[in-house]
């Protein structure tokens, strides 16, 4: 082999090592994806969260025409 051929061959990747690295990456990615899918099934809010005053006020304020600049009768202040 000439100098250039040896130099190029030394710079090339080993296909077996590349395949092993790819399979390791895919197994860790799949494990993380399964963990995320399992967590998606969990509830995001507590039971009866809508009955708390904080959430009720958000709903009531969203209906107020003056606060949302919606057309409607304005209150006399």
LINKALIN-V269406 format. One record per residue. N is the residue number from 1. RES is the residue in one small letter. PHI is phi in whole degrees, -180 to 180 (none if undefined). PSI is psi in whole degrees, 0 to 359 (NA if undefined). OMEGA is omega in radians with two decimals (* if undefined). Layout:
N:RES:PHI:PSI:OMEGA, N:RES:PHI:PSI:OMEGA
This chain:
1:x:none:145:3.11, 2:x:-84:174:-3.12, 3:x:-60:313:-3.09, 4:x:-65:320:3.14, 5:x:-66:317:3.10, 6:x:-64:319:-3.14, 7:x:-64:315:3.11, 8:x:-65:319:3.13, 9:x:-64:326:3.11, 10:x:-71:334:-3.14, 11:x:-85:346:-3.08, 12:x:-78:151:3.12, 13:x:-80:154:3.03, 14:x:-84:122:-3.08, 15:x:-62:324:-3.14, 16:x:-67:318:3.12, 17:x:-66:320:3.12, 18:x:-63:317:3.11, 19:x:-65:320:3.12, 20:x:-65:318:3.10, 21:x:-63:319:3.14, 22:x:-65:317:3.13, 23:x:-66:322:3.09, 24:x:-64:317:3.11, 25:x:-62:316:-3.12, 26:x:-67:322:3.13, 27:x:-68:320:3.11, 28:x:-69:322:3.11, 29:x:-65:317:3.13, 30:x:-65:323:3.10, 31:x:-65:318:3.10, 32:x:-66:321:3.13, 33:x:-65:319:3.11, 34:x:-64:322:3.10, 35:x:-63:317:3.13, 36:x:-65:317:3.12, 37:x:-62:322:3.12, 38:x:-67:322:3.14, 39:x:-73:334:3.11, 40:x:-63:333:-3.11, 41:x:-76:348:-3.13, 42:x:-77:149:3.10, 43:x:-69:150:-3.12, 44:x:-98:344:-3.12, 45:x:-130:157:3.13, 46:x:-76:166:-3.13, 47:x:-67:135:3.13, 48:x:60:37:-3.14, 49:x:-66:335:-3.08, 50:x:-74:346:-3.11, 51:x:-86:351:3.14, 52:x:-72:146:-3.08, 53:x:-57:321:-3.11, 54:x:-58:317:-3.13, 55:x:-76:327:3.10, 56:x:-67:321:3.12, 57:x:-66:323:3.10, 58:x:-61:318:3.13, 59:x:-67:317:-3.11, 60:x:-67:320:3.13, 61:x:-69:331:-3.13, 62:x:-72:343:3.12, 63:x:-92:349:-3.08, 64:x:-75:119:-3.07, 65:x:-63:325:-3.10, 66:x:-69:328:-3.08, 67:x:-80:334:-3.11, 68:x:-107:7:-3.13, 69:x:57:37:3.12, 70:x:-92:155:3.07, 71:x:-67:142:3.14, 72:x:160:177:-3.10, 73:x:-75:129:-3.13, 74:x:-85:150:3.11, 75:x:-78:148:3.07, 76:x:-87:118:-3.14, 77:x:-106:NA:*
